[in-house]
Amino acid sequence: MQRSNYAIGIVAILIITLLLTIGALMKNSLTLLAFILLTIVGPLVTVAIISFINGLLNPTRLIKVVGFNIIIVLAIEIIMLIFTPAFSSKEFIDRLNSMSQNSAVQIHISETGNVIAGLFVFIIIAALFSFIGSKIGNFIKKSYEKKGE
């Protein structure tokens, strides 16, 4: 693995920690949309972007890149578990559920099924975007080799 892959992994972990810290600090004024963006969409997009970039940087070592991205996903999941108690108070969940009464959304935080399902979703996204980044990286590499001939 290149140093750039490690740097991207550290940046991803810092971004997730920052997003969850902002969410925990603003917990009393979070709307349902802001909660979903900070705790679900933000980490998913971050994992997708870092996986794509890591696949793009190392297109020939797809298995190593996917393995590295899965390790980053596990670290992100542990960080998200650390922040779970900040979002699992009864008052907070009741407030979010009252905001979502018009839609078919029910908030369930800190259940074992949520953790396992989230982990599988993150791993699938990491593998998929690593593969896409790897294919694009190989295409770019081949196009530069053809121009060099």
Secondary structure, 3 states (H helix, E strand, C coil): CCHHHHHHHHHHHHHHHHHHHHHHHCHHHCCHHHHHHHHHHHHHHHHHHHHHHHHHHCCCCHHHHHHHHHHHHHHHHHHHHHHHHHHCCHHHHHHHHHHCCCCCCCCCCCCHHHHHHHHHHHHHHHHHHHHHHHHHHHHHHHHHHHHHC
